[in-house]
Amino acid sequence: MEKPKYKHLACNSTSPLFFFSFLLFSSFIVDFRGLTARAQNATSAQERVGVVLDLSLPAGKRSRISMLIAIEDFYAANPNFKTRVSFDFRDSMNDTVGAASAVVDLVKTQVQAIMGPQTSTETEFVAHLCDRAQVPLLSFSSTTPSISSSHFPYFIRACLNDSSQSVPIATFVHHFGWRAIVPVYEDSNYGSGILPFLVDALQPVDVRIPDRAVISSTATDDQIEKELYRLMNSQTRVFLVHMLYPLATRLFSIAQKLEIMSDGYVWIVTDSVGYMLDTLDSSVLSSMQGVVGFRPYVPLSNKIRDFYTRFKLRYLQDYPGSNVMGTNVYQYWTYDATWAMAMAVEMANVTNPSFLVPRSSSMVLDALGVSKTGMKLLNAIHNTTFDGLAGNFTLVDGQLQLPGYEIFNVIGTGTKTVGFWTQEAGITSEYKSSDNNNNKLKTIIWPGDDSKAVPKGWVIPTKGKTLQIAVPVKYGFAQFVNVSEPISNNSKITGYCIDVFDAVMKKLPYHVSYKYVPYNDSAKSYDNFVYQVYLNNFDAIVGDTTIIANRMNYVDYTLPYTDSGVSMIVPVKPDTSKTMWIFLQPLTAKLWLTSLAFFFFTGIAVWLIEHRINKAFRGTKWEQVGLIFYFSFSTLVFAHTEKLQSNLSRFLVIIWVFVVLILTSSYTASLTSMLTVQQLTPTITDVNELLRRGDYIGYQNGSFVVALLKRLNFDPTKMRSYNTVDEYAEALANGSANGGVSAIFDEIPYLKVFLGKYCSNHTMVGPTYKTDGFGFVFPRGSPLVADVSRAILNVSEGDEMTQIEKKWFCDPITCPSQISDLGSSSLSFRSFAGLFIITGVVSSLMIIIFLVRYVHRNWDSIKGVFRDQKTMLGRIHTLSKNFDRMDSSVRSELERKNSMVNVNEENQILVNRPDPIKLPDGVQNNDNMLEHSSQKTSPSVEGTRTQQLTHQTLPEEQALELQQIPQGR
C-alpha cells in the first residue's frame, strides 16, 4: 500500500454550478456549527486570549481563519467543557512597535495569554513584554532559534525550530559527497539564526562554508544581481537559500536570467520556501526548476481534506474577492496551537484571572502588572498532548517535536517527493523505512540540460582569475625546482616538481589555467612559505614542500609524489679491523651458541635411540660421552662412520646433516667475503654516537629537519646549514673537527640526489624517520585537492613518472653500487631460525617416539621398579641401570646368530676330517677313544671347548659380542 505523500492543498477550477452548490452547502454547515457554539458559550465561562497578527497580509488572514475554525471544532468536539476561549484579535500592521503596542494593550485588559505575532522579529520583542508580565506567549510561526524558552521562560513554540533542519541538510550534502556549501540568506534575525546550527551540523561530515551571501529583504534587483555575479565567480556550486518566499522568488527569477540555474549548480531551499511552493504561480516555479528543498512531513489525511474545504469557504466569506491560496503546514500548526490553548485553559481552570499591579512606579512597563495565573496556564500548555492536523502535538522544552522531513524536487508546475529524513534512519526513499536498500533518494532532476547527472558541487570558474602557483627560489638541489632570473618577469622555471605538476594537471578532466610565481624568501623558512597560501597570497604551491602535521592545520596537501622519510648521510672508510679471530666474525655470538647447543642436542638424541640396540654406542661412561660429541661434530665434515640401526635416528641425522650443510656453506661464503673483498665501513652508524661525541651535524637551509633534530636532543649550536650537494660533500670531507660535520640529516629525495654524485665515499645509515614525502599545497577545503590527488596516482602508476625521474636524477645503474663495498655483516640467528626450529622439532619428535616405544615394551619392568623401590633416588638408579642394558631382542638375535655359526663350524670340521686309518688288530683307534672321552666330558668342559672353538672360528667382532652372553645352560 502506497503511503500518502505530503502535498499542499491548492484551489482547483470547477464549474460555476458545482461551485455555487458547494458554497450553499458549506455555509449551512458553518452556520449550524456557529449556532451550536453560541448556544454553548452562553453557559460557559469566557476566557480571553489575545491574538496579534498582521491582518494586512495573506499570512495573517490565513492564520485568523485557521484559529476560528480550530476553536469551533474544539468546542464542537468537547461540548461539556466549562471554559470557552474567546479571541481578542489585534493588527500589528507589519510593524514591530505596532505588535508591541498591541500586546501592551492586551495585557492591560488582563488577557489570559497571547498568541502570535506573525514574524520572528515581532515575536522576540513581544516575548520580553510577556516575560515581564508573566503571560504565556504561544507562537505558531516564529521559527528563529534565538527565541526559545531558555531565554524567554513564558515563550512556547508550537512550530518547528529552524535549527532542526540543519542536520537533514548536512546529511543531504554529505550524501552526494559535496565538500562545501554557500548559504544565501535574508539579512534578518530569521535569516542568520540558522547559521550557527548549520555550521555545527556540517563539521562532523567535513563540509565547509567558504562563503556566504546576505541579501536584504528590501534589496533591489540590481543589488541581488550583483551578489549573484559574485557567487558565479566562486568555485562552490552548492547554494542553500534560507529566506522568506517573497524574497526567494525574486532571487530565483534573477538567477535564471543570469544562467546560474544551469548545469553544475545545486540549489537547496529550507522549509520557509518549501511551505509555499505548492501554492505559488507556475510562472514562479518555472524559474526554480531542479531546486531541492526540505519541509516537515505531514501525510495527507481526511482531517486535512475537511479542514481545507472549510478553510477555503471561510476565507471567501471573510475576505470576498481575495485569491484563496492553498493551505500549508503553517495553517496546520495554527490550528493545533489553538486546540492546545483551549485545552490548557480548561486544564488550568482559571476562571478569575488577576494581575498584581504595583501601587506606584516610574516605569511604564511596571504598570502592566504581573499575572497571578500565568505560571499555572504555562504548565498546562507544556503538558498538553494530542493528535493534531500536523501530527502528534507534543512539547519538549517548550518546542514542538516533529518526526521527520520530506525532501522534494521542483519539477514542472509542482513538486515531487524524492525522499525523507528521520533521526532514526537518516535519508531514505520511503518514510521511516528500516530497509538498508532504501537509503537512497529517488531520481532528482537537477538544474540545466543534463538534469539527471549529479553535479560535483564545484568548478573552476571560467570567468575567474588564473591560479597563482608559488614556487620556491632555491640555491641548491636545482633538480627539484630551478628558477632562472627570479627577480625579472622572464623567469624560466624548471625541475622535477614542475614537470610532475604539469603532467598531473594534464590528467584532470577539465582545464585549469595557472601561472608559476617565484617566491624569493622561501629559503628562509618553508613553514612561512606554506603559510602564504593560508594568507590567500597564492592559490597553491608547487615545489619540494614536505607534508608534515603542523602545516596541515592551515593548508591542505595532495597525496605525496616522492619517497618519504628523513635519514643520515656519513662518509665511509676502509675497514682495518681484521684480527687473528676473524674466523669467528661470520657468525654472531648468538648463532655460535645456538649451533653448539644443537650439536650437543643432536648427539644426545642419537645416543638415546641407538644405545640399547647398537654396540657402537656402548662402552664405558667416558667412552659413551666422547662418542656423543664425536658423532655430532663429525657431521660437520660428514666423517661419521658409526652405522645406525634405528630408522628414527637415521631420519634425525638426515635432517641434521641438511642443516649443517647450509650452515657451513653460509659460514664459508661469509668468511671468504671478509678475507678477500676490500671492505668499507661507515664512520658513524648510530645517532646516539653523534650525541655522545658531541659532533657537528648538517642540514639543508630552510628545512623542517632542524625541528626534528631538536626533538632528537641535538644541540642547536652544533648544527650547520648548507644549500647544495657540493657543500654537503665538502663539509663531510672536512669532518667535525675541521669546520665541517660528521653527518648530514635530510629528506631521502635530497640524499638520493647527493648519492647520485658522491656515492663512492658516502652512504646512508641509521634509522629512517617517517615523513609523508613531497605534496602540492592548496588552501583548506580546496576542491582541487581530491582531483589532483587522483591525477597523481594516475601519473605515478604509469611510465610517465619514471621518465621524469630519469630526466632529473642520476640513474641508479650509473652509480657504483655500495653494497659490495660496505662491510659484510655477520650472519645472525634470525637467518637460520627456521632451520633450527625444523631440526629441533624433528629431534624432539624422534625422542618422544623412542621413549613411548621403550615404555610400552618394558611397562611390566617399570611397574616392578616403582613397586619395589620406595625412594625416588632408588627408582632413578634402577631405571637407568635397566636402560643401560642391551635390548633383549637384540641379545636374542645375537645368540641365535652365534649358535648358527657354531653348528656350521662343527659341520665343517666333520666334513674335513680324513678317513680313519686301518690299524692292526690289537691297536686301539685314537678317534674312538677321543669320541668316547668326549661323551664323558662334563658340561663345563664342553662349554669351555665350545668357547675355545668359537674364538678360533668366529670373526673378532662376533666373538667379543658373544663373551657378553652367559654360557651356562
FENJOSUL-V900741 format. One record per residue. RES is the residue in three letters. D_FIRST is the distance of its C-alpha to the first C-alpha in Angstrom with 1 decimal. Layout:
RES_D_FIRST + RES_D_FIRST
//
This chain:
MET_0.0 + GLU_3.8 + LYS_6.4 + PRO_9.3 + LYS_12.1 + TYR_15.7 + LYS_17.9 + HIS_21.3 + LEU_22.0 + ALA_24.9 + CYS_27.1 + ASN_26.8 + SER_29.8 + THR_30.0 + SER_32.9 + PRO_35.9 + LEU_36.0 + PHE_32.3 + PHE_32.8 + PHE_36.0 + SER_34.6 + PHE_31.7 + LEU_34.3 + LEU_36.4 + PHE_33.6 + SER_32.4 + SER_36.0 + PHE_36.6 + ILE_33.7 + VAL_35.0 + ASP_38.6 + PHE_37.6 + ARG_35.9 + GLY_38.9 + LEU_41.4 + THR_39.7 + ALA_39.6 + ARG_43.3 + ALA_44.3 + GLN_42.8 + ASN_44.3 + ALA_47.7 + THR_47.6 + SER_45.8 + ALA_47.2 + GLN_46.5 + GLU_45.5 + ARG_46.0 + VAL_43.6 + GLY_44.6 + VAL_42.3 + VAL_43.3 + LEU_41.5 + ASP_42.5 + LEU_42.4 + SER_43.8 + LEU_40.6 + PRO_37.2 + ALA_35.6 + GLY_38.0 + LYS_37.5 + ARG_33.7 + SER_34.2 + ARG_36.7 + ILE_34.5 + SER_31.6 + MET_34.1 + LEU_35.5 + ILE_32.2 + ALA_31.2 + ILE_34.5 + GLU_34.3 + ASP_30.9 + PHE_32.1 + TYR_35.2 + ALA_33.5 + ALA_31.2 + ASN_34.2 + PRO_37.2 + ASN_39.3 + PHE_39.6 + LYS_43.3 + THR_42.9 + ARG_41.9 + VAL_41.3 + SER_43.0 + PHE_42.5 + ASP_45.6 + PHE_44.4 + ARG_46.5 + ASP_46.3 + SER_46.8 + MET_47.6 + ASN_45.8 + ASP_48.6 + THR_48.6 + VAL_52.0 + GLY_50.9 + ALA_47.9 + ALA_50.3 + SER_52.8 + ALA_50.2 + VAL_49.2 + VAL_52.9 + ASP_53.5 + LEU_50.5 + VAL_51.7 + LYS_55.2 + THR_53.8 + GLN_52.3 + VAL_48.6 + GLN_46.3 + ALA_44.0 + ILE_43.1 + MET_39.8 + GLY_39.4 + PRO_41.1 + GLN_39.1 + THR_40.0 + SER_40.4 + THR_44.1 + GLU_44.8 + THR_42.8 + GLU_44.8 + PHE_48.1 + VAL_47.0 + ALA_45.8 + HIS_49.4 + LEU_50.6 + CYS_48.1 + ASP_49.0 + ARG_52.6 + ALA_52.2 + GLN_49.6 + VAL_47.2 + PRO_43.4 + LEU_41.8 + LEU_38.1 + SER_36.6 + PHE_33.3 + SER_34.0 + SER_36.3 + THR_34.5 + THR_37.6 + PRO_37.8 + SER_41.6 + ILE_41.1 + SER_40.0 + SER_41.0 + SER_43.1 + HIS_45.3 + PHE_45.1 + PRO_44.7 + TYR_44.0 + PHE_41.2 + ILE_37.5 + ARG_34.8 + ALA_31.8 + CYS_30.0 + LEU_29.3 + ASN_32.2 + ASP_32.5 + SER_33.3 + SER_29.8 + GLN_28.5 + SER_31.4 + VAL_29.7 + PRO_26.4 + ILE_28.8 + ALA_30.9 + THR_28.0 + PHE_26.9 + VAL_30.5 + HIS_31.0 + HIS_27.9 + PHE_29.6 + GLY_33.0 + TRP_34.8 + ARG_37.9 + ALA_38.9 + ILE_37.6 + VAL_39.6 + PRO_38.6 + VAL_39.5 + TYR_39.7 + GLU_41.4 + ASP_44.9 + SER_44.2 + ASN_43.3 + TYR_39.7 + GLY_39.8 + SER_41.7 + GLY_40.1 + ILE_37.2 + LEU_39.6 + PRO_40.7 + PHE_37.2 + LEU_36.1 + VAL_39.1 + ASP_38.4 + ALA_34.8 + LEU_36.0 + GLN_38.8 + PRO_36.9 + VAL_35.2 + ASP_38.6 + VAL_37.9 + ARG_40.9 + ILE_41.5 + PRO_44.6 + ASP_44.9 + ARG_43.7 + ALA_44.0 + VAL_44.9 + ILE_44.8 + SER_46.2 + SER_44.4 + THR_47.7 + ALA_48.1 + THR_49.2 + ASP_47.7 + ASP_50.5 + GLN_49.9 + ILE_46.2 + GLU_47.2 + LYS_49.7 + GLU_47.2 + LEU_44.8 + TYR_47.7 + ARG_48.4 + LEU_44.9 + MET_45.2 + ASN_48.1 + SER_46.4 + GLN_44.7 + THR_41.4 + ARG_38.7 + VAL_35.9 + PHE_36.2 + LEU_34.4 + VAL_34.9 + HIS_35.2 + MET_36.7 + LEU_36.0 + TYR_34.5 + PRO_37.8 + LEU_39.5 + ALA_36.5 + THR_36.3 + ARG_40.0 + LEU_39.7 + PHE_37.1 + SER_39.1 + ILE_42.2 + ALA_40.4 + GLN_39.3 + LYS_42.9 + LEU_44.1 + GLU_41.7 + ILE_40.1 + MET_36.6 + SER_37.1 + ASP_36.6 + GLY_36.8 + TYR_35.9 + VAL_33.0 + TRP_32.5 + ILE_30.4 + VAL_30.2 + THR_29.7 + ASP_27.8 + SER_30.8 + VAL_30.2 + GLY_26.4 + TYR_26.3 + MET_28.3 + LEU_27.0 + ASP_24.7 + THR_27.7 + LEU_30.3 + ASP_32.0 + SER_31.1 + SER_34.6 + VAL_34.0 + LEU_30.7 + SER_32.6 + SER_34.7 + MET_31.7 + GLN_30.0 + GLY_28.5 + VAL_28.7 + VAL_26.2 + GLY_25.7 + PHE_24.4 + ARG_23.5 + PRO_22.1 + TYR_18.3 + VAL_17.6 + PRO_14.1 + LEU_14.5 + SER_15.0 + ASN_17.0 + LYS_20.0 + ILE_20.1 + ARG_20.0 + ASP_22.8 + PHE_24.7 + TYR_24.6 + THR_26.0 + ARG_28.8 + PHE_29.5 + LYS_30.2 + LEU_32.4 + ARG_34.3 + TYR_34.8 + LEU_36.4 + GLN_38.6 + ASP_39.9 + TYR_40.2 + PRO_40.9 + GLY_41.0 + SER_38.8 + ASN_35.9 + VAL_32.8 + MET_30.5 + GLY_26.9 + THR_25.9 + ASN_24.9 + VAL_24.6 + TYR_28.4 + GLN_28.2 + TYR_25.5 + TRP_27.8 + THR_30.8 + TYR_29.1 + ASP_28.3 + ALA_31.8 + THR_33.4 + TRP_31.7 + ALA_32.8 + MET_36.3 + ALA_36.6 + MET_35.3 + ALA_37.7 + VAL_40.6 + GLU_40.0 + MET_39.8 + ALA_42.9 + ASN_44.8 + VAL_47.2 + THR_49.1 + ASN_52.3 + PRO_51.5 + SER_54.6 + PHE_55.8 + LEU_58.6 + VAL_60.8 + PRO_63.8 + ARG_67.2 + SER_68.3 + SER_66.6 + SER_67.4 + MET_63.7 + VAL_61.7 + LEU_58.4 + ASP_60.2 + ALA_60.8 + LEU_57.0 + GLY_57.3 + VAL_54.8 + SER_52.3 + LYS_52.9 + THR_49.3 + GLY_47.4 + MET_46.6 + LYS_45.4 + LEU_43.0 + LEU_41.9 + ASN_41.0 + ALA_39.1 + ILE_36.9 + HIS_36.3 + ASN_35.2 + THR_32.8 + THR_29.2 + PHE_26.4 + ASP_22.9 + GLY_23.6 + LEU_22.0 + ALA_21.7 + GLY_20.3 + ASN_22.5 + PHE_26.1 + THR_28.2 + LEU_31.4 + VAL_32.7 + ASP_36.3 + GLY_36.1 + GLN_33.0 + LEU_29.5 + GLN_26.9 + LEU_23.6 + PRO_21.0 + GLY_20.3 + TYR_20.8 + GLU_18.9 + ILE_20.6 + PHE_20.8 + ASN_22.9 + VAL_25.1 + ILE_24.7 + GLY_26.5 + THR_26.5 + GLY_23.7 + THR_21.6 + LYS_18.7 + THR_16.8 + VAL_17.7 + GLY_17.0 + PHE_17.5 + TRP_20.3 + THR_20.6 + GLN_23.7 + GLU_22.3 + ALA_20.5 + GLY_22.3 + ILE_20.8 + THR_17.3 + SER_15.0 + GLU_12.0 + TYR_12.8 + LYS_14.5 + SER_13.7 + SER_16.3 + ASP_16.2 + ASN_19.4 + ASN_18.2 + ASN_16.2 + ASN_19.5 + LYS_19.9 + LEU_19.4 + LYS_18.1 + THR_21.0 + ILE_23.3 + ILE_25.8 + TRP_29.1 + PRO_32.2 + GLY_34.6 + ASP_34.8 + ASP_33.4 + SER_30.2 + LYS_28.1 + ALA_30.8 + VAL_30.4 + PRO_33.6 + LYS_35.9 + GLY_36.6 + TRP_40.3 + VAL_43.1 + ILE_46.9 + PRO_47.6 + THR_49.8 + LYS_51.5 + GLY_52.2 + LYS_55.3 + THR_56.4 + LEU_55.8 + GLN_58.9 + ILE_59.3 + ALA_62.0 + VAL_64.2 + PRO_66.8 + VAL_70.5 + LYS_71.9 + TYR_75.6 + GLY_74.9 + PHE_72.5 + ALA_72.2 + GLN_70.3 + PHE_67.1 + VAL_67.7 + ASN_70.9 + VAL_71.5 + SER_74.7 + GLU_76.2 + PRO_73.6 + ILE_75.4 + SER_75.4 + ASN_72.6 + ASN_73.2 + SER_72.1 + LYS_71.1 + ILE_68.5 + THR_68.1 + GLY_67.2 + TYR_64.8 + CYS_62.1 + ILE_62.4 + ASP_61.9 + VAL_58.9 + PHE_57.3 + ASP_58.0 + ALA_56.5 + VAL_53.4 + MET_52.9 + LYS_53.2 + LYS_50.3 + LEU_47.9 + PRO_45.4 + TYR_46.8 + HIS_50.3 + VAL_51.7 + SER_55.0 + TYR_57.2 + LYS_60.8 + TYR_62.9 + VAL_64.8 + PRO_67.6 + TYR_67.6 + ASN_71.3 + ASP_70.8 + SER_68.4 + ALA_71.2 + LYS_71.8 + SER_68.4 + TYR_65.2 + ASP_63.3 + ASN_64.5 + PHE_63.8 + VAL_60.2 + TYR_59.9 + GLN_60.7 + VAL_57.2 + TYR_55.9 + LEU_58.3 + ASN_56.8 + ASN_60.2 + PHE_58.7 + ASP_55.3 + ALA_55.8 + ILE_58.6 + VAL_59.6 + GLY_62.3 + ASP_63.2 + THR_61.0 + THR_60.0 + ILE_56.6 + ILE_57.3 + ALA_55.3 + ASN_57.1 + ARG_56.6 + MET_52.9 + ASN_52.8 + TYR_53.4 + VAL_52.6 + ASP_50.3 + TYR_51.6 + THR_50.4 + LEU_50.5 + PRO_54.2 + TYR_56.1 + THR_59.2 + ASP_60.3 + SER_60.0 + GLY_62.5 + VAL_65.9 + SER_68.9 + MET_72.7 + ILE_75.4 + VAL_78.9 + PRO_82.1 + VAL_83.1 + LYS_86.6 + PRO_88.5 + ASP_88.2 + THR_91.7 + SER_90.6 + LYS_91.8 + THR_93.9 + MET_95.5 + TRP_92.4 + ILE_90.1 + PHE_89.5 + LEU_87.3 + GLN_85.1 + PRO_82.9 + LEU_81.1 + THR_79.9 + ALA_81.4 + LYS_78.2 + LEU_78.2 + TRP_81.9 + LEU_81.4 + THR_78.4 + SER_80.3 + LEU_83.3 + ALA_81.2 + PHE_79.6 + PHE_83.1 + PHE_84.2 + PHE_81.0 + THR_81.3 + GLY_85.0 + ILE_84.4 + ALA_81.5 + VAL_83.8 + TRP_86.7 + LEU_84.6 + ILE_83.5 + GLU_86.9 + HIS_89.3 + ARG_89.5 + ILE_89.6 + ASN_91.4 + LYS_95.1 + ALA_94.7 + PHE_92.7 + ARG_95.3 + GLY_98.4 + THR_99.3 + LYS_96.8 + TRP_97.9 + GLU_97.9 + GLN_94.3 + VAL_93.2 + GLY_94.9 + LEU_93.2 + ILE_89.8 + PHE_90.3 + TYR_92.3 + PHE_89.7 + SER_86.7 + PHE_88.5 + SER_90.1 + THR_86.7 + LEU_86.8 + VAL_89.3 + PHE_88.3 + ALA_91.8 + HIS_90.8 + THR_93.0 + GLU_92.0 + LYS_90.6 + LEU_87.4 + GLN_87.0 + SER_83.4 + ASN_80.3 + LEU_78.6 + SER_81.1 + ARG_81.2 + PHE_77.4 + LEU_77.8 + VAL_80.7 + ILE_78.9 + ILE_76.0 + TRP_78.5 + VAL_80.6 + PHE_77.6 + VAL_76.9 + VAL_80.6 + LEU_80.6 + ILE_77.8 + LEU_79.2 + THR_82.7 + SER_81.6 + SER_79.6 + TYR_82.5 + THR_84.9 + ALA_82.8 + SER_82.3 + LEU_86.0 + THR_87.0 + SER_84.9 + MET_86.4 + LEU_89.9 + THR_89.8 + VAL_87.2 + GLN_88.1 + GLN_85.6 + LEU_84.4 + THR_82.9 + PRO_81.1 + THR_83.2 + ILE_80.3 + THR_77.6 + ASP_75.9 + VAL_74.8 + ASN_76.4 + GLU_79.7 + LEU_79.5 + LEU_78.8 + ARG_81.6 + ARG_84.2 + GLY_83.2 + ASP_83.3 + TYR_82.2 + ILE_78.8 + GLY_77.4 + TYR_74.1 + GLN_73.0 + ASN_73.6 + GLY_70.5 + SER_68.4 + PHE_66.1 + VAL_68.0 + VAL_70.5 + ALA_67.8 + LEU_67.1 + LEU_70.8 + LYS_71.2 + ARG_68.4 + LEU_70.4 + ASN_73.3 + PHE_75.5 + ASP_78.1 + PRO_77.4 + THR_81.1 + LYS_81.1 + MET_78.5 + ARG_79.6 + SER_77.4 + TYR_77.9 + ASN_76.5 + THR_77.3 + VAL_77.6 + ASP_81.4 + GLU_81.6 + TYR_79.6 + ALA_82.2 + GLU_85.2 + ALA_84.0 + LEU_83.3 + ALA_86.7 + ASN_88.5 + GLY_86.9 + SER_86.3 + ALA_90.0 + ASN_91.0 + GLY_88.6 + GLY_85.7 + VAL_82.9 + SER_82.2 + ALA_78.6 + ILE_76.1 + PHE_72.5 + ASP_69.9 + GLU_66.6 + ILE_66.4 + PRO_66.1 + TYR_69.4 + LEU_71.1 + LYS_70.3 + VAL_71.9 + PHE_74.9 + LEU_75.2 + GLY_75.0 + LYS_78.3 + TYR_80.0 + CYS_78.5 + SER_81.9 + ASN_83.0 + HIS_79.8 + THR_76.8 + MET_73.4 + VAL_73.5 + GLY_71.8 + PRO_68.2 + THR_65.6 + TYR_63.9 + LYS_60.2 + THR_59.1 + ASP_56.3 + GLY_58.5 + PHE_58.7 + GLY_55.7 + PHE_55.2 + VAL_54.8 + PHE_52.2 + PRO_51.2 + ARG_48.6 + GLY_45.1 + SER_46.4 + PRO_43.7 + LEU_46.5 + VAL_46.9 + ALA_43.9 + ASP_44.7 + VAL_48.4 + SER_47.8 + ARG_45.8 + ALA_48.7 + ILE_51.2 + LEU_49.6 + ASN_49.7 + VAL_53.4 + SER_54.3 + GLU_52.8 + GLY_54.7 + ASP_58.4 + GLU_58.7 + MET_59.1 + THR_61.8 + GLN_63.7 + ILE_63.6 + GLU_64.9 + LYS_67.7 + LYS_68.7 + TRP_69.2 + PHE_70.0 + CYS_72.7 + ASP_71.7 + PRO_71.8 + ILE_73.9 + THR_76.7 + CYS_77.2 + PRO_79.2 + SER_77.2 + GLN_78.0 + ILE_76.6 + SER_79.9 + ASP_82.0 + LEU_80.5 + GLY_81.8 + SER_80.1 + SER_78.5 + SER_79.3 + LEU_77.1 + SER_74.9 + PHE_73.7 + ARG_70.1 + SER_71.1 + PHE_72.2 + ALA_70.0 + GLY_68.1 + LEU_71.4 + PHE_72.7 + ILE_69.5 + ILE_69.8 + THR_73.4 + GLY_73.0 + VAL_70.2 + VAL_72.2 + SER_75.3 + SER_73.6 + LEU_71.9 + MET_75.3 + ILE_77.0 + ILE_74.3 + ILE_74.6 + PHE_78.4 + LEU_78.4 + VAL_76.0 + ARG_78.2 + TYR_81.4 + VAL_80.0 + HIS_78.9 + ARG_82.4 + ASN_84.4 + TRP_82.2 + ASP_85.0 + SER_87.4 + ILE_85.0 + LYS_84.4 + GLY_88.1 + VAL_88.6 + PHE_86.2 + ARG_87.8 + ASP_91.4 + GLN_91.0 + LYS_90.1 + THR_89.9 + MET_87.4 + LEU_90.3 + GLY_91.9 + ARG_88.8 + ILE_88.2 + HIS_91.8 + THR_91.8 + LEU_88.5 + SER_89.7 + LYS_93.0 + ASN_91.2 + PHE_89.0 + ASP_92.1 + ARG_93.5 + MET_93.0 + ASP_90.4 + SER_92.0 + SER_90.6 + VAL_92.1 + ARG_95.4 + SER_95.5 + GLU_94.8 + LEU_97.7 + GLU_100.0 + ARG_99.1 + LYS_99.8 + ASN_103.1 + SER_104.3 + MET_103.6 + VAL_105.6 + ASN_108.6 + VAL_108.7 + ASN_108.6 + GLU_111.4 + GLU_113.7 + ASN_113.2 + GLN_114.0 + ILE_117.3 + LEU_118.3 + VAL_117.7 + ASN_119.8 + ARG_122.7 + PRO_126.0 + ASP_127.8 + PRO_130.3 + ILE_133.9 + LYS_136.5 + LEU_139.0 + PRO_142.4 + ASP_142.6 + GLY_142.9 + VAL_140.8 + GLN_137.5 + ASN_134.2 + ASN_132.5 + ASP_129.1 + ASN_129.5 + MET_130.7 + LEU_127.7 + GLU_125.3 + HIS_127.0 + SER_127.0 + SER_123.2 + GLN_122.5 + LYS_124.2 + THR_122.5 + SER_120.3 + PRO_116.5 + SER_116.8 + VAL_119.2 + GLU_116.9 + GLY_114.0 + THR_116.1 + ARG_117.2 + THR_113.7 + GLN_112.7 + GLN_115.7 + LEU_114.7 + THR_111.2 + HIS_112.4 + GLN_114.5 + THR_112.0 + LEU_108.4 + PRO_106.9 + GLU_107.2 + GLU_103.4 + GLN_103.2 + ALA_106.5 + LEU_105.1 + GLU_102.0 + LEU_104.1 + GLN_106.1 + GLN_103.1 + ILE_102.9 + PRO_105.1 + GLN_108.0 + GLY_108.9 + ARG_108.0
//
